[in-house]
Amino acid sequence: MRPLVSVIVPIYNAAPFLKDTLDSVIASTYRPIEIVMVDDGSQDNSLSIAQDYCANYPECRVIAQTNQGVSVARNNAIRHAKGMYILPVDADDKIADTFIQKAVDVIDNNDDIRVVGCRCWMFGAINKEWKLPEFSHALLARKNMIPATALYRKADWERCGGYCEEEIYREDWDFWLSMMELGGTFYKLNEILFYYRISTVSRRMLAKGRKKLIVDAINSRHPAYMQKYLGGPLHYHRSCSRVINFFRSETIVGDYTDWNKGEIIHAKRNILRNYNGFISKQFATPSLWRGIIYGWLGKSKAQRSYEYAKRLAGLTPTPVAYREIRYCGILRQSWYVCKQSECKYTFNDLIHNKSFHNRTEILKAIGCFTAELYKRGIFHQDYSGGNILFNEDGSRIEMVDLNRIKFYHHIPIKKGLKIFERLNIDKEALSIMGTAFAQELDLDAEYVINYIITHRWKKHIKQGITNLYD
């Protein structure tokens, strides 16, 4: 008995075309087949049409779900599929009656063939053959030449984790990359056996304006494949990727791979991401001159952050890794990663909030922490509100944004007190911190407090945003 083929059909508002699609599948010369449809929250009568086919054709089944996108719909259909082989067919496309038969004949006799497709005809807004280039791994790394409708093994779908359910607009390309990462190749039948509908609002047309999002997603999900066949990541000028990568070098220190994954929690000059208990900081692309300095003459901000964090054991979140990318030796991108801090608050939470729970004790703890920095010869040149972290009761204080730290054998007291100058908070708070700082170092508290208040950061004073009179 021949293996069962599961044709999966994701449906979303496809009522005008769905009958043509289903009729083309039912007319297939190959048996046994099943048609597993998933209605993805259609607002037209698509689900009713699918249910009518189920009533008249025993090989048809339909599942209804809330609208979650084509990838979720495909994955849901495949989970319910019983076949050895899977053939996705979108609800507005069609296949020739011999496609499944010929595709199974190929894949059934060759374990090295991962996917079987065919030549394609575009119809609708465009009517002509879809001239796709011949398959190669190196070309697949730069662009997709495998249509969504191609036959593959369900076991391979399971091995590669299915279709990506994030919104990346090229889920087919991403999926075929995942399949090819399993090993093997793609085989194209030299006949037009698939008919691809083109409309002015198709997802293929919409994706054209999202090149950066697509390229970033492909690089994030398939770095090993890109490295193997392009010598580095895919670039926005995709055809130039291999040439660009010839001049590219990459340094990674530490154990981390998810550089661009996770929720963006800050996105101004630098980008901070939170992912699985790690905080990744992607530094802004430096100017050409600074890129030359960081590339040839000095350490990058990422490297300094990592190395300084190692020296600051216990005073900052645990460092994990850093990464640098250079072209012709010039630094263009860099990242620093640390473990997520247990401290949920920043110094900014204390500003204009005199009712903050345990505020006085926390300010004392920050003053003592600052004195400890002084004793250890540590001077943070950007010791500001967002860079001081603390937990709820002030028993844990940490500092971040480390690339501008200086280390000394001894710090003169006047220079040491300048570390307070960017803490734009009221006089009472500065007095509490100053007193704690002075007590830790056996200094005159009045002198310390007066110096801290007098030597405010000039930028705050010029902008009229000092909080001294709160």
Order of alpha helices (4+ residues) and beta strands (2+ residues): beta-alpha-beta-alpha-beta-alpha-beta-beta-alpha-beta-beta-alpha-beta-alpha-alpha-beta-alpha-alpha-alpha-alpha-beta-beta-beta-beta-alpha-alpha-beta-beta-beta-alpha-beta-beta-beta-beta-alpha-alpha-alpha-alpha
